[in-house]
Amino acid sequence: MALCAIGLGWAFEGTKDLAVCAFELAPLTLVLIVFAVRRRQFRFSDLAYVLLAWFFFIQCLGGRYEFANVPFPQTAMEALGLVRNPVDRIGHFFQGFVPAILLREWLIRRRAMPRGGTVFWLVTAACLAFSASYELLEMSVVKIWYPDVGPEWLGTQGDPWDAQMDMTMALCGALIAQLGLGKLHDKSIARAEQAMRQGASVTKAG
């Protein structure tokens, strides 16, 4: 939380557009506050907290510079054959990657759903829906408050398929997170549950 607070201050201190910065950071800041307040009632695994903080730092970059303008080495873009700044795509990848882990854990621990196909596809669908909702929210904000500078505000970088590609990246992130981190996440969940049981035992003993 301390590192995230520093990142938040860094983003707002250096941004050229406070509205964009607030739009990028307000939702995730609220999530962090809720997680902190409810930590005694439900403590997520260490892996979930680390990934959430990492996602927040990425959003801090987008808030400070705007995703389309985040500094990215030109030599790296040339080596990868990229014609547009890839940081926005990276951000949307983690928009699926991190919520997938958080939702997977919540369903397994709070809803007692067994690990397997149902959880996998439910998490995947929810992450894709979340990404689509974010794109709709962006569209609404631009049409209401920035109707004359839509493409610039949205950071599409001239790509007419930007929204669809963003959702695709979030979908890929959700799939890769579950397939690649499933076993590691299960171990982190086990440690978190053990810590909560120990904490409950100490409280009763006290």
Residue pairs with C-beta under 8 A, 6 or more apart in sequence:
1 32
1 36
3 53
3 57
4 32
4 53
4 56
4 57
7 56
7 57
7 60
8 25
8 29
8 60
10 60
10 64
11 21
11 24
11 25
11 59
11 60
11 61
11 63
11 64
12 18
12 21
12 25
12 63
12 64
14 64
14 65
15 21
15 63
15 64
15 65
16 66
17 66
19 145
20 63
20 66
20 153
21 63
21 64
22 63
23 141
24 59
24 62
24 63
24 67
25 56
25 59
25 60
25 63
28 55
28 56
28 59
29 56
31 52
32 52
32 56
35 44
35 49
35 52
42 109
42 110
43 192
43 195
43 196
44 52
44 102
44 105
44 192
45 105
45 185
45 188
45 189
45 191
45 192
46 188
46 191
46 192
47 101
47 181
47 184
47 185
47 188
48 101
48 102
48 105
48 185
48 188
51 97
51 98
51 101
51 102
52 98
52 102
54 94
54 98
55 94
55 95
55 97
55 98
58 90
58 91
58 94
59 91
61 67
61 70
61 87
61 91
62 70
62 87
62 88
62 91
65 71
66 155
67 85
67 87
67 88
67 91
67 155
68 84
68 85
68 87
68 88
68 155
68 156
68 157
69 85
69 155
70 85
70 87
70 88
72 85
72 86
72 87
77 83
77 85
77 86
80 86
84 157
84 158
84 159
85 157
88 155
88 157
88 166
89 165
89 166
89 169
90 169
92 131
92 165
92 166
92 167
92 169
92 170
92 173
93 169
93 170
93 172
93 173
94 173
95 127
95 130
95 131
95 134
95 166
95 169
95 170
95 173
96 127
96 128
96 130
96 131
96 169
96 170
96 171
96 172
96 173
96 174
96 175
96 177
97 173
97 174
97 176
97 177
98 173
98 177
99 126
99 127
99 130
99 174
100 123
100 124
100 127
100 173
100 174
100 175
100 177
100 178
101 177
101 178
101 181
101 185
103 123
103 126
103 127
104 119
104 123
104 178
104 185
105 185
105 189
107 113
107 119
107 122
107 123
108 114
108 115
108 119
108 189
109 189
109 193
113 119
115 182
115 186
120 178
123 174
123 178
124 171
124 174
124 175
124 178
127 170
127 171
127 173
127 174
128 167
128 170
128 171
128 174
130 170
131 166
131 167
131 170
131 171
132 167
135 163
135 166
135 167
138 154
139 163
142 149
142 150
142 153
142 154
143 150
146 153
151 158
154 162
155 162
156 162
159 165
